[in-house]
Amino acid sequence: MLDLKWVRENPDVVRDAAKRKRIGVDVDAFLDLDQKLRTAQQQVESRRAEMKASSKALGKLSPEERNVALAAQKELKAELKAMEAELPELREQHQKLALLLPMPPAAEVPDGNDDLENVELRRVGQVPEFDFEVRSHVELGEMHGVLDIPRGVKLAGSRNYLLLGELARLEQCVLQYALNHMVQRGFEQVSVPSLVSYECMEGTGYFPGGEEQAYLCERDSASLVGTAEVPLTAIHCDETLAADQLPIRRVALSPCYRREAGTYGKDTKGLYRVHQFWKVEQVVIGPADIEWSIAEHQRMLAHATDLMDLLELPYRIVNVCSGDLGQGQVQKFDVETWMPSRNGYGETHSASRFYDFQTRRLNLRYKPDAASKPLHCHSLNNTVIASPRVLIALLENHQQADGRIRIPEALRASFGKDFLGEV
């Protein structure tokens, strides 16, 4: 959510943000409603003040004057009651529109309509050249009997899968290695719920607007999360932290669920776009300092890319264009990893900074010092690793001519072998 005082003072900036992000919110309708609500609130306060003054004056009036004043007070009370009755609906409409206002993108965010117009910043690692016919991760998985998509579909419908034996073990090795990687860098590991309240989803900016992508448990007013970002960011909602508690750096491994609505017929083969997956997510809550947030954004991105280097995977980093940014994101960098079966790079990580967009919705603040008023914190998040997408890259980039999969040096101790598929 945006600072509404700032919105009133900078309506053109918000209009431009909605246009650049391709978000269909009527900023002028919000401003009109905002003025209407503020006028109504002022009128209610004015009537309440009149009522109070009138009541105080009654004791000084003559009987005749009192009768006239009581009749006037009765009319005033009826007017006040009618005005107060309008406020709840006005506030509800106002809140609904306020929740749709977009965070303006940073100046360095390129203009564009969708992910095809994201701007590549750099490439890291050498794309492998094979002197044999390359197999896809599906072919490799089926060849070794460690991937079973048909039976996953039988159990849970399309975009589901089973990982078996060595591939299931490799997945757990990667996830645990990623957790250890972050803990060694000073992040606190947290075990979080993957079923959260509507308020958590709204507070982090996924609702309203993202309900179609979420698995909803309507009977319990809850939702399965698509990322541990949601509970990690919301831990301190409705709290005011001390300055010395910041920054808070946390990491969590969680199951994630996404309906993938609107992707019918897209990436239907293999493990690229699935309904359930695992993700290690990093979240940082820090002070209201733009320079600090920009620097922290780069640090968080480096935590992920350092891990990719250890997994010996080629990748590129892109600066996400305005039309591909979410409502609350100020700037986002995606890490896209080379996947031979796609003959291109596929998104595996997203690193985002929000400034105070999420924390205003969550009412998460801190006091810079004892004499200062509370300020809203800044929040950032980034994928550390997500599976099974990372498995696509590991299987395909490290495949051998005989079909075996070379295990990166970093994972060999936990995996227990140098090759997947080795007898």
C-alpha positions as CSV (number, residue, x, y, z in Angstrom):
1,M,0.0,0.0,0.0
2,L,1.2,3.5,-0.7
3,D,1.4,6.5,1.7
4,L,-2.0,8.1,0.8
5,K,-0.8,11.6,1.7
6,W,2.0,11.0,-0.8
7,V,-0.5,9.8,-3.4
8,R,-2.6,13.0,-3.0
9,E,0.5,15.0,-3.6
10,N,1.9,12.9,-6.5
11,P,-1.1,11.6,-8.5
12,D,0.7,11.8,-11.8
13,V,3.5,9.6,-10.5
14,V,0.9,7.0,-9.5
15,R,-0.9,7.2,-12.8
16,D,2.4,6.7,-14.6
17,A,3.2,3.7,-12.4
18,A,-0.1,2.1,-13.3
19,K,0.5,2.7,-17.0
20,R,4.1,1.4,-16.9
21,K,3.1,-1.7,-14.9
22,R,0.0,-2.3,-17.0
23,I,-2.2,-2.3,-13.8
24,G,-5.8,-1.4,-14.5
25,V,-6.6,0.7,-11.5
26,D,-8.5,4.0,-11.9
27,V,-6.3,6.5,-9.9
28,D,-8.7,9.4,-10.5
29,A,-11.6,7.3,-9.1
30,F,-9.6,6.7,-6.0
31,L,-8.7,10.4,-5.6
32,D,-12.4,11.3,-6.0
33,L,-13.4,8.7,-3.4
34,D,-10.6,9.8,-1.1
35,Q,-11.8,13.4,-1.2
36,K,-15.4,12.2,-0.6
37,L,-14.4,10.1,2.4
38,R,-12.3,12.9,3.9
39,T,-15.1,15.4,3.4
40,A,-17.6,13.0,5.0
41,Q,-15.3,12.4,8.0
42,Q,-14.9,16.1,8.5
43,Q,-18.6,16.6,8.4
44,V,-19.1,13.9,10.9
45,E,-16.5,15.4,13.3
46,S,-18.1,18.8,12.8
47,R,-21.6,17.5,13.7
48,R,-20.1,15.7,16.8
49,A,-18.5,18.9,17.9
50,E,-21.8,20.7,17.5
51,M,-23.6,18.0,19.5
52,K,-21.1,18.3,22.3
53,A,-21.2,22.1,22.4
54,S,-25.0,22.0,22.3
55,S,-25.2,19.5,25.2
56,K,-22.8,21.7,27.3
57,A,-25.0,24.7,26.7
58,L,-28.3,23.1,27.8
59,G,-27.7,23.8,31.5
60,K,-27.5,27.6,30.9
61,L,-30.7,27.9,28.9
62,S,-34.2,28.9,30.1
63,P,-36.9,26.2,29.9
64,E,-38.2,27.8,26.7
65,E,-34.8,28.0,25.1
66,R,-34.0,24.5,26.2
67,N,-37.0,23.1,24.4
68,V,-35.9,24.8,21.2
69,A,-32.3,23.6,21.7
70,L,-33.5,20.0,22.3
71,A,-35.5,20.0,19.1
72,A,-32.5,21.3,17.2
73,Q,-30.3,18.8,18.9
74,K,-32.7,16.0,17.9
75,E,-32.4,17.0,14.2
76,L,-28.6,17.3,14.6
77,K,-28.5,13.8,16.0
78,A,-30.5,12.4,13.2
79,E,-28.2,14.1,10.6
80,L,-25.2,12.7,12.4
81,K,-26.6,9.2,12.5
82,A,-27.3,9.3,8.8
83,M,-23.8,10.6,8.1
84,E,-22.1,7.9,10.3
85,A,-24.1,5.2,8.5
86,E,-22.5,6.2,5.2
87,L,-18.9,6.0,6.5
88,P,-18.4,2.2,6.6
89,E,-19.3,1.7,2.9
90,L,-17.1,4.7,1.9
91,R,-14.2,3.3,3.9
92,E,-14.6,-0.1,2.4
93,Q,-14.7,1.2,-1.1
94,H,-11.7,3.5,-0.3
95,Q,-9.7,0.6,1.1
96,K,-10.4,-1.6,-1.9
97,L,-9.1,1.0,-4.3
98,A,-6.2,1.9,-2.1
99,L,-5.0,-1.7,-2.1
100,L,-4.8,-1.7,-5.9
101,L,-2.5,1.4,-6.2
102,P,0.9,0.3,-7.6
103,M,4.3,1.1,-6.2
104,P,6.2,3.3,-8.7
105,P,9.1,1.4,-10.4
106,A,12.6,2.6,-9.8
107,A,14.2,4.9,-12.4
108,E,16.5,2.2,-13.6
109,V,13.7,-0.2,-14.4
110,P,13.4,-0.5,-18.2
111,D,10.1,0.1,-19.9
112,G,8.4,-2.9,-21.5
113,N,5.2,-4.9,-21.8
114,D,6.2,-8.4,-20.6
115,D,9.1,-10.8,-19.9
116,L,10.2,-10.7,-23.5
117,E,11.4,-7.1,-22.9
118,N,13.4,-7.8,-19.8
119,V,17.0,-6.5,-20.2
120,E,19.9,-8.8,-19.8
121,L,22.6,-7.5,-17.4
122,R,25.2,-10.2,-17.5
123,R,25.8,-13.9,-18.2
124,V,27.8,-16.1,-15.9
125,G,29.2,-19.6,-16.7
126,Q,29.7,-21.4,-19.9
127,V,26.8,-22.9,-21.7
128,P,27.7,-26.6,-22.3
129,E,28.5,-27.9,-25.7
130,F,27.7,-31.6,-26.2
131,D,29.2,-34.0,-28.7
132,F,26.2,-36.3,-28.3
133,E,22.4,-36.1,-28.7
134,V,21.2,-34.2,-25.7
135,R,18.4,-35.7,-23.6
136,S,15.7,-33.7,-21.8
137,H,15.3,-34.0,-18.0
138,V,12.2,-36.1,-18.7
139,E,14.1,-38.5,-20.8
140,L,16.9,-38.7,-18.3
141,G,14.6,-39.1,-15.4
142,E,12.6,-41.9,-17.1
143,M,15.8,-43.6,-18.3
144,H,16.9,-44.0,-14.7
145,G,13.5,-44.7,-13.3
146,V,13.6,-41.6,-11.0
147,L,10.9,-39.5,-12.6
148,D,7.3,-40.6,-13.1
149,I,5.0,-37.9,-14.4
150,P,2.1,-40.1,-15.6
151,R,1.6,-41.6,-12.1
152,G,1.9,-38.1,-10.6
153,V,-0.9,-37.0,-12.9
154,K,-2.9,-40.0,-11.9
155,L,-2.6,-39.1,-8.2
156,A,-3.2,-35.3,-8.4
157,G,-4.0,-34.2,-12.0
158,S,-2.0,-32.3,-14.6
159,R,1.3,-30.6,-13.7
160,N,2.0,-33.1,-11.0
161,Y,4.9,-35.6,-10.8
162,L,6.8,-38.1,-8.7
163,L,10.5,-38.0,-7.9
164,L,11.9,-41.4,-7.0
165,G,15.1,-42.8,-5.5
166,E,18.2,-40.9,-6.4
167,L,16.3,-37.9,-7.9
168,A,14.3,-37.5,-4.7
169,R,17.5,-37.6,-2.7
170,L,19.2,-35.1,-5.0
171,E,16.3,-32.7,-4.5
172,Q,16.7,-32.9,-0.7
173,C,20.5,-32.5,-1.0
174,V,20.1,-29.3,-3.0
175,L,17.4,-27.9,-0.6
176,Q,19.5,-28.6,2.5
177,Y,22.6,-27.3,0.9
178,A,20.8,-24.0,0.1
179,L,19.6,-23.7,3.6
180,N,23.1,-24.3,5.0
181,H,24.4,-21.8,2.5
182,M,22.1,-19.1,3.9
183,V,22.6,-19.9,7.6
184,Q,26.3,-19.6,7.1
185,R,25.7,-16.1,5.8
186,G,23.9,-15.0,8.9
187,F,20.3,-15.8,8.1
188,E,18.1,-17.3,10.8
189,Q,16.3,-20.4,9.6
190,V,12.6,-20.5,10.3
191,S,10.0,-23.1,9.9
192,V,6.8,-21.4,8.7
193,P,3.2,-22.4,8.0
194,S,2.3,-22.9,4.3
195,L,-1.4,-22.3,5.1
196,V,-2.0,-18.7,6.0
197,S,-4.8,-16.2,6.6
198,Y,-6.3,-13.9,4.0
199,E,-4.7,-11.0,5.9
200,C,-1.2,-12.4,5.4
201,M,-1.8,-12.7,1.6
202,E,-3.3,-9.2,1.5
203,G,-0.5,-7.8,3.6
204,T,2.2,-9.1,1.3
205,G,0.4,-7.9,-1.8
206,Y,-0.8,-11.2,-3.3
207,F,-4.4,-10.3,-2.6
208,P,-6.5,-8.7,-3.9
209,G,-5.7,-9.6,-7.5
210,G,-3.9,-12.9,-7.1
211,E,-6.7,-15.1,-5.9
212,E,-6.9,-17.0,-9.2
213,Q,-3.3,-18.2,-8.7
214,A,-3.8,-19.4,-5.2
215,Y,-5.3,-22.6,-3.7
216,L,-8.0,-21.2,-1.4
217,C,-9.4,-23.0,1.6
218,E,-12.6,-20.9,1.8
219,R,-14.1,-22.8,4.7
220,D,-11.2,-21.7,6.9
221,S,-10.6,-18.3,5.3
222,A,-7.1,-19.5,4.5
223,S,-4.8,-20.0,1.5
224,L,-1.9,-22.2,0.6
225,V,1.2,-20.1,-0.1
226,G,3.0,-19.9,-3.3
227,T,6.2,-18.8,-1.5
228,A,7.5,-18.7,2.1
229,E,7.9,-14.9,1.5
230,V,4.3,-14.5,2.7
231,P,4.7,-15.9,6.3
232,L,8.3,-14.7,6.6
233,T,7.4,-11.1,5.8
234,A,4.2,-11.2,7.9
235,I,5.8,-12.5,11.1
236,H,6.0,-9.1,12.8
237,C,2.7,-7.6,11.4
238,D,1.1,-5.1,13.7
239,E,4.3,-4.7,15.6
240,T,6.7,-1.8,16.2
241,L,10.3,-3.0,16.4
242,A,13.3,-1.3,18.0
243,A,16.0,0.0,15.7
244,D,18.5,-2.4,17.0
245,Q,16.4,-5.4,15.9
246,L,16.9,-4.5,12.3
247,P,17.8,-5.8,9.8
248,I,16.1,-9.1,10.3
249,R,17.4,-11.7,7.9
250,R,15.5,-15.0,7.7
251,V,15.3,-18.0,5.4
252,A,12.8,-20.8,5.2
253,L,12.2,-24.0,3.2
254,S,8.5,-24.6,2.4
255,P,6.2,-26.4,0.1
256,C,4.7,-24.0,-2.4
257,Y,1.4,-24.2,-4.4
258,R,0.4,-22.4,-7.5
259,R,-2.7,-23.0,-9.7
260,E,-0.9,-21.6,-12.8
261,A,-4.2,-20.1,-14.0
262,G,-3.9,-18.6,-17.4
263,T,-1.1,-20.9,-18.5
264,Y,-3.2,-23.5,-20.3
265,G,-1.1,-25.1,-23.0
266,K,2.2,-23.4,-21.8
267,D,5.2,-25.5,-20.6
268,T,3.0,-28.6,-20.3
269,K,5.8,-31.1,-20.7
270,G,8.2,-31.8,-17.8
271,L,8.9,-30.1,-14.5
272,Y,9.1,-26.4,-15.5
273,R,5.6,-25.3,-14.6
274,V,4.0,-27.4,-11.8
275,H,1.4,-27.0,-9.1
276,Q,3.5,-28.0,-6.1
277,F,7.2,-27.5,-5.5
278,W,9.7,-26.7,-2.8
279,K,11.5,-23.4,-2.4
280,V,14.1,-21.9,-0.1
281,E,13.2,-18.3,0.3
282,Q,15.2,-15.4,1.8
283,V,13.4,-12.4,3.3
284,V,15.0,-9.3,4.9
285,I,13.2,-6.6,6.9
286,G,15.2,-3.4,7.3
287,P,15.2,0.3,8.0
288,A,13.4,2.9,5.9
289,D,16.6,3.8,4.0
290,I,16.5,3.7,0.2
291,E,20.3,3.4,-0.2
292,W,20.4,0.5,2.3
293,S,17.6,-1.3,0.4
294,I,19.3,-0.9,-2.9
295,A,22.6,-2.3,-1.5
296,E,20.7,-5.1,0.3
297,H,19.0,-6.1,-2.9
298,Q,22.4,-6.7,-4.5
299,R,23.6,-8.7,-1.5
300,M,20.5,-10.9,-1.6
301,L,20.9,-11.5,-5.4
302,A,24.6,-12.5,-4.7
303,H,23.5,-15.1,-2.1
304,A,21.6,-16.8,-4.9
305,T,24.1,-16.5,-7.7
306,D,26.9,-17.7,-5.5
307,L,24.9,-20.8,-4.9
308,M,24.4,-21.3,-8.6
309,D,28.1,-21.0,-9.1
310,L,28.6,-23.7,-6.5
311,L,26.1,-25.9,-8.4
312,E,28.2,-25.2,-11.6
313,L,25.2,-24.0,-13.6
314,P,25.3,-21.3,-16.3
315,Y,22.8,-18.4,-15.8
316,R,22.1,-14.9,-16.7
317,I,20.7,-12.0,-14.7
318,V,17.9,-9.8,-16.2
319,N,16.5,-6.4,-15.1
320,V,12.8,-7.0,-15.2
321,C,10.9,-4.5,-17.2
322,S,8.0,-2.3,-15.9
323,G,5.2,-4.4,-17.5
324,D,6.6,-7.6,-15.9
325,L,6.8,-6.1,-12.4
326,G,4.2,-6.9,-9.7
327,Q,2.1,-4.3,-8.1
328,G,4.4,-3.7,-5.1
329,Q,7.8,-4.3,-6.6
330,V,10.1,-1.3,-7.0
331,Q,12.6,-3.3,-8.9
332,K,13.2,-7.0,-9.6
333,F,16.1,-9.0,-10.9
334,D,15.5,-12.5,-12.3
335,V,18.1,-15.2,-12.5
336,E,17.5,-17.4,-15.5
337,T,19.4,-20.7,-15.8
338,W,20.4,-22.4,-19.0
339,M,18.2,-25.4,-19.8
340,P,19.4,-27.4,-22.9
341,S,15.9,-28.9,-23.5
342,R,14.5,-25.4,-23.8
343,N,17.5,-24.2,-25.8
344,G,17.5,-21.1,-23.7
345,Y,17.4,-19.7,-20.2
346,G,14.5,-20.4,-17.9
347,E,13.6,-18.3,-14.8
348,T,14.7,-19.9,-11.6
349,H,15.0,-17.0,-9.1
350,S,13.4,-13.6,-8.5
351,A,14.9,-10.9,-6.3
352,S,12.6,-8.1,-5.4
353,R,12.6,-4.9,-3.2
354,F,9.4,-3.2,-2.1
355,Y,10.5,-0.3,0.2
356,D,7.5,0.2,2.5
357,F,4.8,-1.2,0.2
358,Q,4.3,-4.5,2.1
359,T,5.0,-3.1,5.6
360,R,2.3,-0.5,5.3
361,R,-0.2,-3.2,4.5
362,L,1.1,-5.3,7.4
363,N,1.4,-2.3,9.8
364,L,5.0,-3.3,10.4
365,R,7.1,-0.4,11.8
366,Y,10.2,0.5,13.8
367,K,11.4,3.4,16.0
368,P,14.7,4.8,14.8
369,D,15.3,6.1,18.3
370,A,13.3,6.8,21.5
371,A,12.4,10.3,20.4
372,S,11.3,9.5,16.9
373,K,7.9,8.6,15.5
374,P,7.6,5.0,14.2
375,L,8.5,4.5,10.5
376,H,7.5,1.7,8.2
377,C,10.2,-0.9,7.6
378,H,11.5,-1.8,4.2
379,S,11.1,-5.4,2.9
380,L,13.0,-7.5,0.3
381,N,12.9,-11.1,-0.8
382,N,14.7,-13.5,-3.1
383,T,14.6,-17.1,-4.1
384,V,17.6,-19.1,-2.8
385,I,16.7,-22.2,-4.8
386,A,13.4,-23.7,-6.1
387,S,12.8,-27.3,-7.0
388,P,12.1,-29.0,-9.3
389,R,13.2,-26.2,-11.7
390,V,16.7,-26.4,-10.5
391,L,16.6,-30.2,-11.2
392,I,16.0,-29.5,-14.8
393,A,19.2,-27.5,-15.0
394,L,21.2,-30.0,-12.9
395,L,20.1,-33.0,-15.0
396,E,20.4,-31.5,-18.4
397,N,23.6,-29.4,-18.0
398,H,25.5,-32.2,-16.2
399,Q,24.4,-35.1,-18.3
400,Q,27.0,-37.5,-19.8
401,A,27.0,-39.3,-23.1
402,D,26.0,-42.5,-21.4
403,G,23.1,-40.8,-19.6
404,R,24.6,-40.5,-16.2
405,I,24.4,-37.2,-14.4
406,R,27.5,-35.7,-12.9
407,I,26.9,-34.4,-9.4
408,P,28.5,-31.0,-8.7
409,E,31.4,-31.1,-6.3
410,A,29.4,-29.1,-3.7
411,L,26.7,-31.8,-3.4
412,R,28.8,-35.0,-3.6
413,A,29.4,-35.4,0.1
414,S,25.6,-35.3,0.9
415,F,24.5,-37.2,-2.2
416,G,27.1,-39.9,-1.6
417,K,28.1,-40.5,-5.2
418,D,29.8,-38.6,-8.1
419,F,27.1,-39.5,-10.6
420,L,23.3,-40.1,-10.5
421,G,22.6,-43.3,-12.4
422,E,25.9,-44.8,-11.6
423,V,25.7,-48.5,-10.6
